[in-house]
Amino acid sequence: MSDAHLPGPDEPSEIGGYRLIRRLGGGGQGLVYLGRPSSGEDVAVKVLHAWMSDDADARRRFLREVDVARRVAPFCTAKVLDMGIQGDRPYIVSEYVPGVSLEQLVRTAGPRAGSGLERLAVSTMSALAAIHRAGIVHRDFKPSNIILGPEGPVVIDFGISRALDTSVTRTGSIGTPPYMAPEQFTHESAAGQSADVFSWACTMVYAATGHRAFHGETVPAVVNAILNQEPDLSGVPPMLQPLLAACLAKNPDGRPTSAELLRVLTGENAAPAPPSAPGPPRPAPTLPMPPMGLAAWTPTTPSAGGGGTAPPAGDRGATPSAAGWGAAPSAGGRGPATEPSQGTRPVTEPFQGNTRPSPGSTPDTHPSPGTAPNTRPSPGPSPERVTEPGTPGRPTVLGTPGRPAEPGTPGRRTGAIPRRALLAAGAGLAVLGAAAVTLPNLLRERANTGGPGAESTVSPPGRSPATTAPATEPAQAHPFGTPLYGEITEHGNDVRSIAVGTVNGAPVAISGGDDKTVRVFGLADGRQIGAPYTQHTGWVRAIAFTELDGAPVAVTGSDDDTVRVWDLVTRKAVGSPFLGHTGDVKAVAVGRLDDRPIAITGGADLTVRVWDLATGKEVHAMRGHSGTIWSIAYGEVDSKPVAVTVGDDKTVRVWDLSRGAQLGDSLTGHDDSVRAVAFGRLDGTAVAVTGSMDKTVRVWDLDKMEPRGDPFTGHAGPVWAVAFDEVDGVPIAVTGSDDSTVRVWDLRAGKPLGKPLTGHTDRVWSVTTGRADGLPLAVSGSRDETVRVWSLAPPFPPSGS
């Protein structure tokens, strides 16, 4: 599908010898186009606003600084190829990387996890270290400046910020507030490479969780949170938390350098270069020393010819202050780690979790180093069986709190995790790198060596750390296809719809059904949280999860012809029902349009309606289907927000949400009613996955608007539900059928992964996927009145087995 965003009448059609084919995007600095030189490959051309070069000094500096950016080693960066000023319009030409931004991917496909998150962390830190080695400060590192291209993550826009310093002083600081470091608000000229480290950590929090590290409904509220509050690391994998916490220190001197971070992430344990100048003695670490080879690693001082160039003015100097090494920092910084607060565990506390095994299963211990187990270790090393008071026999699973905290008790830490905390983090985070060491492998190798699973005691500054013996109870594995606990039976009628989300840092499932209720369950333990929502007067057919003004909400559609929004923290309805449909609301999806949250709904009245979630007002009503609309998916194609819909007319339709009109012709191929659709990306291509009453699953290329490959067969009955996900780098579809089974499909191979997941005793109406402590899950709802949760953890069974 081609993008219709051609240059407008007020936009250039050519600049610097590059023909501008179409607009790729834009922002506060300018517009980005797909450019075509007279010969060679297409490029990305960023044309900056004219006011950015309205004086001779600014123009000269622009050319000088962008020329410096051309020297950045092309490690996971979009190489800067050319630059210039045509008339009064500066432009930068860089390598064109087809793909979607990290921001778009998380928004449409959910947070990253497992090896996908590991690769993202290593790749982006490789890019940042290369940028810093060239003496450049990015100053606008954020999810939208990371493109997930066909060869992996690529960082863009690193040659612009310093080149534009003078021109932006009249409009404000460079950067995007939710991803800016404290010093960028208080002393912009002093913001150096450590500010990029802070922004990288904010970006990784968003990638891992889908929420920002610092919350606020307005820019001033976000700024206040960054300056005065602790980051929200809820949902971040436990062994990544201390690393990100160290990067998010308020005091820039307390943060690690990009070179140090890269060594930790890639498991490089070489001894550090000696400091370039003598400095004050470093205080004793306030956290236990790491195990094995990492004990030799200590934060190093950047120096020319070493791990990086000397930082620019405003960054750390050659000799770190004592505050940067674990002592209490100066005013405005955070103090040393003290006692843990609620919500986020310090790195000295063992990550604890437990499981409720399936009947007949037995605990599986960590294998010793050198073994090659066939099962994946559980997300945390030292599980203990914990039952909440008053809930006998319903233990917490996967190390996640059994229910979200009460409103007003967000997870916070009371003290800083100084740079030495990286040692403990590194014990569990040596990933990929030259040896391609993955986090699960590292866990297996270090399970009994005092790594992140070892219990330790925080020592006062100046004293040696005391340690205790490691926790003794082994973690249980959750192999692919394992039911995580027994069936959830609270509905008492058909469970028609399922969504997953996070409430107060805890993963939850939200379900609706023929009992006309909406219920919330903790994904960690299967317990219902609070009383059900009961305002609908008809079956609850569809549910989607999103955030509205920073609050987690569920959006539901019902046979009572209404759409409702529920605040999952206050447990109250948000506003009045959305009225407009004249028949059952069978389908709901959520997304964003012009940076505002929207819901897309459809049903028996044959209309697709778009709603502004903040105001409750209808934005579009689109018509085209000739039969009931059963399912809707939101996504982006060519950077354009779209809805994909399916229905009884056997068609798949794609809608341009900006124009409120159908894109192209309907897609046909199913032989019966199409009941389910999911959106995703398959090797960089936007795809829709559909399930039909013809018992098949199909994949559609939304760029070319055509089927991709042959239909998947295997279900013995109509396919009622489809979900898309990516687990350990493998794009998968999860389907539910009239044959009472849930199936998982390898979308590249076009074959099922393993055998069907069995347990339901009647048709499976709904499926979705989610994460709990990094463990990928499938969640299903059935006509048998139950909800079930399954592990999707690798290693996967062979395709087709």
N, C-alpha and C positions, 0 to 999 in steps of 0.2 A: 504494500500500500504506500503510495507516495504522499509526501507531506505537501499540502497546498500553501504553506507559509512562504510564499515568494516575497522577495523584497517589495515593500510598498512604494507608493509614488514619492514619498519623502526620504526613501532610503537609497543608498548607492547601489548600482547594479554591477560596478566594477571598482576595484581599488588596488593600487600597487601592482597592476598586471594580473590580478586574480579576478575571474568572473564569479560573482556571487550567485550561487544556484538557488539556495533557499535558506531561510532563517532556521537555525537550530535552537536558539534560545536567547535570553537576554537578562539583564539585571541592572543594578545601579550604575555600573561602569560603562555599559554599552551593550551592543548586540553581537551575537555570534552567528556566523554564516558558514554553510558548506561552500568552500571556495574551490575553483577549478583553474589551475594554471594552464598555460598554453600547451605544456606537455608534462607528463608525470601524473602522480596520484593526487586524488582530492585532498584538500587540507581544510583545517578549521581556521577561519579568519575572524578575529575579534576586532570590531570597529568601535573605538571608544568615543564617548561623547566629545563634541568639539570643545566644550569649555574646559576640558582637561588639559589642553595644550595652548592656552591663550596667552602665554608669554614665552619669550625666547629661552629663558633659563629652564622652564619646565620642559620645553621641547628637547633641549640638549640632554637634560637628565633622563628623560624618557628613553631616548635612543641609547644612552650609555648603559642604563640599568637593564634594559631588555637585552642588550648585547651580552651583558654578564650572564643573563639567564640562559643564553644559548650554550654556555659552557657546562651546564649541569649535565652530569653523567646520566644517560637514559635508563636509569634503573627504575622502572615502574613510573615513569613520568612521560607526559606528552612533550616530545622534543620541540623546542622553539626553533623555527626554521628561518623566519624573516621578520622584519619590522620596518616601519617607516611612518611618515606623515604625509598625507596627500591633501593639499589644501589646509584645512584646519582640523582634519580628522586623523588622529593617530590610529594605527592598526598593528596587530600582532598576528603573525601566521605561525601556526603550530601543526604538528602531526594530527590528523583527523582520526579519532578513535570511535568507531561505531559502538554503540551500546547505550545503556541507561546509567543514570547516576545512582550512587549508593542511596541517596535520599529517595529517589523514585522507587528503587527496588525494595527498600524496607517498607515504604508506604504501601506498595501494592502486593508484595509477596511476604512481608513479615520480617522479623529480625533474623540475623544470621546466627548460626550456631555450629558447633563441632569444628571440623577441619575447614569449613568455609570461612568461619570467623578467624581461625588461626591464619589461614592464607591472607585474609584481608589485613590482619594486624601486621604480619611480616612484610607484605608488599607495600603497604602505605608507609610503614616506618623506614623501609629501604629507600623509598622515594624521598621522604623527609630528610633522611641522613644525607642523601646525595645533594639535595637542595642546600642544606646547611654547609656541606663541604665546599660549595661554591660561594659561601659567604652571603647567601640570600636568606631573608626572612620571608616566609610565605604571607603571614598575617591574615589570611582568610581561608585557613584550612577548615573544611566543613564537608558534610556528606554530599552536597551538590557539586563539589569540586573533585569528586572521585568518580571516575567513569569505569563501569564494569564492562570492559571490552572483551573481545574474543580470546585475548591472550592473558586476561587477568585484570586486576584493578590498576588503574592509571590515575595519577594525580595531575591536575591541570591548574592553570591560572597562577603559577608560582612566580612568574616574571613581571607581575603587574604592580603589586602593592607599593613597593619602594619607589618605582618609577613615577607613581602618581601622588607621592606624599604631599607636595606643595599644593596641588590642585584640590585635594580633598579636605584641606584644613578648614575651608569655608563651609563645608557641608557636614563635617563630623569625622569620626574615626574610621579608619579602614577596618573592615571585618563585618561579621554577622553576629549580633549580640549573644545569642545562646551558645556560641562557640568561641567567644572571646575570653582572653585571660584578664584577671583583675587589673593588671597594670595597663592594659589597653584602654581602660576607662579612666584610670587615675593619672597616668603619665605616659601618653601614647608614644612620645619620642624615645622613651626608655624601653619600649617593648622589643625584646629581641627574640632569639631562637627559642628560648624557654617558653615564650607565649605560644609558639607553634606546638610545643609538646603538650601544653594545656589543651589547645584546640584539638589535637589528635586524640587525647583521652576523651574529650567530650564527644567526638565523632564515634569512637569505639563504643561508648556507652549507648549511643543511639543505635549503632549497628547491632549490638547484642540484645537490646531490649525493645527498641521502637519508641522509647521515651527519652527525653532530654535529661542531661545530668543535673540541670538547674531549672526549676519550674517557675512559671510566672505567666499571668494572663496578659500583661502589658510589658513593653520594653523596660520601663523603670523597675518593674517587679523582677524581671529577669536579671537586670544589672544588680539589684539589691541582693538577690540570691547568690550571684557569683561572688560578690564582694564579702558577704557576711554569713552565708550558710554553707553547710556541708553538701557535697554532691549526693544525689540519689543514685546509689549503685545497685538498687534492688533489681533482680533479674539478671545481673551480670554473672557469668560463671564464676564460682568462688575463687578459682585460682587466678583469674584475671583481675579480681577486685583490688588486691594490694598494689599491683602494678599501676592500675589506673588511679588509685588513691594517691600514690606518690606523685604521679604526673599532675594531679589536680591540687597540689599544695598552693595556698594563697601566695606564699612568698616564692618568687621565681627562683631564688637561690636554693630552695628546697627541692626543686624538680631535677630529675635526671636529664642528661643530654640525649639527643637522638642517637648518637653513637653508642652510648651506654645501653639504651633501650634495645637497639638492634642486636647488640651482643647477647643480651638476655633472651630476646625472642628467638634467636637462632641457635642458642645453646653454646655460643663461643665462650670458652672458659680461659682464654689466654690471660696471663698476668698483665696488669695495666702498665702503661708507660709511666716512668717517674714524673712527678710534677715538674713543671718548667720553672717554678720558683718555690722557695720554702714558704711554708705558711704555718699558722697556728696549729697545735696538735689537735687531732680529731677526737671528739669525745667517744667513749665506748659506745657501741651500738645499743639501741634500746630494744632491739629485737634479736632473737636467737640467730646464731650463725647458720648458714645453709649447709646442706649435706654435700658430700662427695666433691666433685671438681669445682662446684660453684663457690666453695669456701675461699678460693684464691682470688675471686673477683671482687674488686671494690670500685666505686665510682671513680672515674678518671677525670683529669683536667684536660679539656680540649686544647690542643696545641698544633701549630702548623706542622704538617707532615705526619701527625699521629692519627688519632681517630677522627679528627675534624679540624677545620681551621679555627683560628682564634675567633671567638664570638665578636660581633660588632658591638659598638658602644651601647651600653644599656643592658647587655646580657652579662652572664657570669664572667668574671675576670679570670686571670690565670690561677689564682689561689682562692678556693672557696672559703666563705666565711664559716665560722663554727656553726652558725644557724643552719647551714645546709646539710649538716652531717648528723642530725639527730638531737641536738640541743634545742632548747626553746628558741624559736625564731624571734626576730625583732617584731615590734608592734605591726600588726596587720598580717603577720604570718600565723601559722598554726603551731600549737605546741606539740610536744612529743606524745607518742601513743600512750594512753593511760588505760583506764578501764573501758571495756566495751560498752557501747550504748545499744539500745534496741535497734533491730533492723539489720545492720551490716556487721558481719563478724570481722574482728581484726585478724591479721594474718597469724597471730599467735594462737588463735583458738582453732581446734580441729574442726573441719567441716563435718557435720554430723547428719546422718540421714538413716533411713531404714526402709525396709520394703515389707509389703504384705505379699508373700509369694503365692503363686498360683497353687492350687491343691496338688499335693504330691511332690512339690519341688523342694530342693534342698539348697542350703546356702553354698555359694561357690566362693572359695577364697581367692585372694590375689595370687597369681602364679609367681614363682620366683623368677628373677631376671634370667633371660635366655630361653624361656619357654615360649611357645607360640600358641596361646589359648585361642579357642574358637569363639569365645564370647567376649563381649565388651564389658569393661568394668563399669560399675555404677558411677554416676557423676561425682561422687565424693568419696574420699577414702575411708572414713571411719564411722560407719553407721551404728546407731544405737536405736533400739526400739523405744519410741516415746509415745505415750498416749496422753492426750489432753485430759485434764481433770474433768470428770463428769461424762466422758465419752469412752467408756470401757470397750475394749475389743475393736477399736477403730484407730489403729496406729497411723502416725504420719508416715508418708512414703516419700522417697527421693530427697529427703533432707530439706524439704520446703515447708514453711509453716503450714499447719493444717487449715488455717483460715486467715484471711487478711487481717491486718491490725485494725483496731477500731479507728474511725475517722479522727484525724488530728494527731496520729502517732506515726508519721513517716519514718522510715529507716534513716538513722543518722549516726555519725560517729562523734565522739567527744574530742578526740585528739588527732594529731597528724600521724600519718605513716611516713616517716622520714625516708630519705633515699636508700638507707640500708635495708628498708623493707623490700627493695627490689631483689635482694638475695633470696629471701624466702619465696618471692613470686617467681623468680627464675627457676627455682627447683621444680615448679610445676608448669613452666611455660616455655621450655625450650622446644620450639615447634618448627617443623619444616626445615628451613635453612639448607646448608650444603648437604647434610646427611638425611634430609627429609624426615626428621623425627617428629612424629605426631604426638599430640597431647595424650591420647589414650596409651600409646606405647610408653611414654615417659612415666605415666602413672604406674604402669605395670612394673617398670624397672626400679622405681624408687618407692614403692609402697611401704617398704619396711626399713627405709634408711633415714628416717627423720625428716622427710619432706613435708609438704603442706599438710599431710595427714598426721604429723607428729604434734603432740600436745606440748606447749611451751609456756613459760611464764615470763611476763614482761619484767625486765630488770630496771631499777632506777638508773638514771644517767650516771655514768662513771663506774658502774659495777658490771661484772661479767654476767651474762645471761644464765639463768638456771633453766634446766630442761628436765622434763619428766619423760618417762618411757612412752613410746608411741601407743596410741590406742590399740587395743588388742582385737576387738571384734572386726572381722573382715567385712569388706563391702560385698554385697550380693550383685551378681550380674543380672541384666535385664535383656536377654537375647531378643533378636528380632521376632516379633509375633507373640511375645509373652503378654498375657493379660496381667495388668499391674495390680489389680485387686478384683474382688468380686463385683458382680453387677450392681448398678445403682438403680434402685427401684422406687424412688419417691414419687415419680409422676403418677403411676396408677392408670395410665392410658397411653396411647401411641405417643412416642417421642418423635415429633416431626422435624425439628430443627435444632442445630447445634452450632455454637460459635465458641471460640476460646479467646482469652484476653488476660490482662494482668490488673489486679486490684490491690492497691497498697503493697505492691511488690510481690504478691503471691499469684501464681498462675491459676486461672479458674476456667471452668466450662459453664456456658450459659445455654440453657435448653428450654424449648417450648414444645407444647403438644396439645393433644386433643382434650386434656383436662382444663384447657384455657389458661394455663398458668405459665409464667416464666420463672425458672429456678436457676440458682447459682450453686455450683459445686466446686470445692477445692480440688484441683487436679492432682495435688500431692497425696490426697487421702480418700477422695470420693465422698466426703461428707457434704451435706447441704449446708449452705451458709445463709442463715436467716430464714425468714418466712418467704414463701413465693410471692411474686407479683401477680395480682389477680384482677386487674382492671379490664382486661380484654373480655369480651362477651362471646367470642367465637374461638375456634381452634387457632393456636399460634403456629402459623405455617413457616415463618422465616425469621431468622435472627442474624444480626451482624454486630460486631464489636468495633468501637472506635473511641476517640477522645474528643470531648467538647470543652473548650476553654480549660484544657488541662485535666479535666475530670474523666474517668473511665465511664462510658455509657454503653448501653445496649439499645439497638434499634430493632423493633419488632413489627412484623406484619401479620394480620389476622383475617380470619373469615368474617370478622365483624366490619370489614371494609376500611379499617383504620390502620394508621402507622403510629407507633408510640415510641418515645425515647425515655430511657430509665437511667437515672444516676445510680451507679453501682456502689458508691460510697455512702451517700445519704439514704439510699434505698427508697428514693421517691421518684415519681414521674416528673419529667422535665417538660413544663408547659402543657399545652392541650394536645390532644391527638391531632395528627395531620389528616385533614379531610379532603377528599377529591376523588378517590377511587369509588366506583359505583358497583364493585363486585369484590369477591374475596381477594385479599392481598397475599399472593403466593410466594413472592420473591422480594428479597431486600439485599442491597449491597451498599457499601459506603466508600467514599473516596474524597477527592478534593477537586474543586473547580475554581480557578482564579484565586487560589490560596484560601478558600473558605471550605469548611467541611460540608459535605453533601450526603444525602441518601438517595439511592435510585431504587424505585419500587415498581413492581408489575404484578399482574394477576388476571382475574377472570374478565375484567372489562376491556382487555386487549390493549391497554395503554402502558407505556413506560413513563413514569413520572420522576422528575428530579426535584429534590427539596433542599432548601438551605437549612441545615440543621440548627444554625444559631437563631434563626428567626421563625422557622416553621413555615416559611412561604414557599409556594411552588415556583420553580424556576422554568421548567419545561414540561410539557405533556406531549409525548411522541407516539405516533401511531404507525402501524405497518403490519404487525402480526394479525393473522386471521384466526388464531386459536389462543386459548389460555396461555399466558406466559408463566412458566414454571420456575425459572431460575435466571439469575442475573449475576454477572461478574464485572468488577471494575478493573481497569488497567490503563496503560498508556501505550500508544502505538505512534512511533515517530514523534515522541514528546507531546502527543495530543491525548488528553483524557478521553477515554471511551468507556462505554458500557457494552457488554456482550450479552445478548438475551436469547433464550430458547423457549420453544413452546409446542403446543399441540399441532401446529401447522407444519411440523417436521423441519423447521428451518433454524439456522443460526444467523443472527443479525448483529451488526456492529453499528453503534450510534456515536456520533460526534457530540460530546456533551457540551461543548462550547456553542455549537450552532443549534443544538436541539434537533438534529436531523440524522437520518440513516446514512452510513458511509457505504457506498458501493452496493452491489447486489447481495441478496441473501445467499447464504451458503447452504447447499443441499447435499444430501448423501445418505442420511438416516432414512430408514424405511418406516418408521413409526414415530410417535410423539417423542420429542427430545425433552427429557425431564431435568437435566442437570448440566451446569457449565462451570468451569473454573478457568481463571486466567493465570498465565505464567510465562516464563521465558525458557526456551530450549535452545541452548548454544547461541544465545544472544538474540534469538528471534522471538517476537511476541507470538504466543500461541494460545488457543482456547482448547480445552479438553472437555468433551461432552459425553454424556451417557443417555441412552435411549431405551424406550420400551422394545426396540428391536434386539435387545440383549447385547449390544456392542458399545464399545468406547472408541471415540474418534479424536484425533488431534488435527487442528486446523492452523495453518500458517496465516497469521493476521497481517503480515507484511505483504504477502502475495495474494491473500484472500483465496486460498485454495486448500484442499485436504493435504495433510502431510502423512504419507505412508498409508498402509492398509489399516482397516479397523481392527481393534483388539477384540478377540473373542475368548470366551471362557466362562462367563457367567451363564447360569442356566435359566435366568429369568430377567425381566426388565431391570435396567440400571437406574436406580432412583437418585443416586447421590454421587458427586465427584468432588475431590479436593486436590489441589496441586501443592507440591512442596519440593524442596531440594534438601537431601540428606547426604552428608559426606560427599558433596560434589555430584551426586546422582540425582537428576530430576525425576520425580516420581509422581504418579497419580494414585490416589486412594479412592476406591469406589465401593458403594454399597448397593445391594441388589435384592430383588424379590426372592432369590435363592437362599436368603438368610446369612450370606457371607459378606465379609469385607475382603477385598483384594487390593494388592499393592502392585503397581506396574512400573517397570523400568522404561521410561519414555524414550530413551535413546535406542534401547534394544527392541522395544515394541513387544516385550514379553512380561509375564507376571513374575514378581520376585517371590520365590517360595510358594508355599501352598496357601489356599484361602485361610483367612482368620475366621475361626468358627467359635460359636458360643451363643449367638443369638438364635432364638427359636422361631423367628418369624421375619418378615421382610425388613430390610435395613433402609429406613427412610432418609437418614442423614449421616454424613461423615464430615469431619474436618481434621486438621492437624494442628499441633502446637508443640510447646517445649515446657519441660519442668526440670529446672536445674541443668539445662543443656541436653536433657534426654529427649529425643524426638518421639512424639506420640501421635497415634491416631485415636480419635474419639468418635464413637458411633451411637446413633439413637435408632430405636427399632419399634416396630409394631408390637413386639413382645413387652413393651412398656418399660424397657430398661435402657440405661446408658452404659457403655463399656469403653474401657481405655486400654490401648495396646501399645507396646513398645515397638518403635521403628528403628531401634539402634543397630548400627552396623556391628559386625560384618554381616552383609546381606547373604541370604541363600542364593544359589545360582539362579540366573534368570531362566524361567521356564520349568524350574524344579517343583 
